[in-house]
Amino acid sequence: MATGHRSPSRTARRLAACALAAASLSIVATAQASALVPDASARTLPAAVNLSATTKITPTAASNDLDGWIREALGIMAAHGIPGSYEGIHRNVMRESGGDPGAINLWDSNAAAGIPSKGLLQVIDPTFEAYHVDGTSWDIYDPVANIAAACNYAAARYGSMDNVDSAY
């Protein structure tokens, strides 16, 4: 972590992600309503908004469990254009860590090289740092930050976390 930088609390990040998801859904609803009543305002949807990504997010109160972490990460990912689905993330989390955000692999080749895989999606420190997503914690064990960084990496390497079916 950079000196002088203080990351927002998990609650603040969750509230921001929920607000972002709600705003995204509001944009989608406006676009859908505009399609029914054409006028000049019907073309106000920003070109950068990916409707397929924003429609997958259901605003709910963030919970401190795997479901809540995935949903919060999906909101952040949608804001950054990072693809992935709830199902793809959940499947990979269960394979990699069994849903334990404190999981650490101390026996594979990464661990032997001194950089063990950590967290829900078993990310190594250099990958986490390279694919960190703005708006998330710099703590590799933070579930939302771990999911977002891993999905950002998977998107760059495989197109999406949905395309990952084994260790990556």
N, C-alpha and C positions, 0 to 999 in steps of 0.2 A: 504494500500500500504506500502511496506517495505521502511524504510528510506534509502535514498541514491539511490533508484531505480527510474529511470525516464522512463516511457513507451514511445515508439515511437509514433510519430504523426499518426493520422488517415490516412493521405495521404501516409506516409511511410509504414504503415501496408498494405494499399490497394495495393501499388506498389509491395510489397513483395508477397502478395497473388496472384496478377496477374502474377508475374514472376514464382511463384511456379506452378500455373495452366498451364502456357505456357510450363514450363519444363515437367510437367506431360503429357501434350498432345504430346510433342515431343517424350517422351519415348514410348507412345502408338503408334505414327506414325512409329517410328523406329522398334518397335516390329511387327507391321502389315507389313511393308515393308520387314523385315527380313523373315517373313513367306513366302513371295513370292520368295525370292532369298536365299535359305539356304546356309550358310557358317558358319565358326566358330564364327563370330560376332553375329549371330542370337540368341545366347543364353546369351546375355549380359544384358538382362532385370533383374533387381533385383527381387528376389523372394518375397520381402515384398510389391511390388507394386500391388495394387488392381485395375486391369484394369477396372472393372465395375464401380468403384467409379470415376476414373480419366476420363473416357470417358463421363461422365455426365456434365463435366465442360466446359463451353465455355468461352475462355478468351475475356473479354470485358473491356473497360475502366470502372473502378469502379464508380458508381454513388451514390450520397447521397440520396438514396431513398430505399424503401423496396426491390425492385428488386436487386439493387446493393449490399445491405447488405446481402441478402440471397446468392447471387452468391459469394461474398467474403468469407462468412462463409463456403460455400461448398468447396472452394479451401483449406481453412485451415483444415476443417474436413477431406478431402481426404488425406492430408499430415499426419494426425494423425490416420488414419484408423477408423474414426468415421462415421458410416453409416447414411444415410438420403438422401431424395430427395427434390428437389425444391418444388414439390407439397405438400409433407408432412409438410415441414417447413411452407410454406405459409398458408396452411389450419389451422395449429395450431396457428400461429401468429394472423391471423384474428379472431379466436375464443377467444384467450386470451387477446389481447390488441387492436384489430382493426387496427393494424399497427402503433400504437403510441409508440415510443421508450421511452417516458417519463411516460408511464402508471404506476400507483401504485394502488394497491388494499388496501384500508384502512378499509374494513368492514368484511373480512372473518376471519376464525379461526387463520390463520397465523398472520394477523394484530392484532387480539385481544391478541396474545401471544407476540406482539412487534416486529415481523419479517415479515413485509408486503411483498407481492409478487411485483416484480418490472420488468419493461422493456417489450420488445416485447413479450417474452414468459413467463412472470410472474414468475420469479425465486426468491426464497428467498435467503438472503445473505449467510447462511451456505451452501446451495446447490451450489450456484455460486462459492464460495471459494473452495469447495471440488471437483467440476468438471470443474474448470477453465481450459482453453486450452492454453498451451504455445503459444506465438506469438500474443495473443490478450490482450487487455487492462484489467486492474483490475477494471475498472469502470462498475458496473452492468448495468448502463444505456447505455453503448456503445452498439449499435445494434449488431455488429458483435460478440463481446465478449459474449453478452447475448444469441445469437443464438447458438454459439459454445458450451457454457457451458450447455445450456438446452439440446442440442442434445447429448452431451456426457453423461449427466445424463439419458436421455431417452434410449440411447443405453445400458447403464449398467442395467437399470431397466426393459425395455420393448423390447430390441433388436434393436430398431430404433425409431426415432421420427415418422416415417411412421406408426408405430403401435399404436400411441396415438390418440384417438378419443374423449377424454374428459379431464377434469382437471386432471393433473398428479401430 
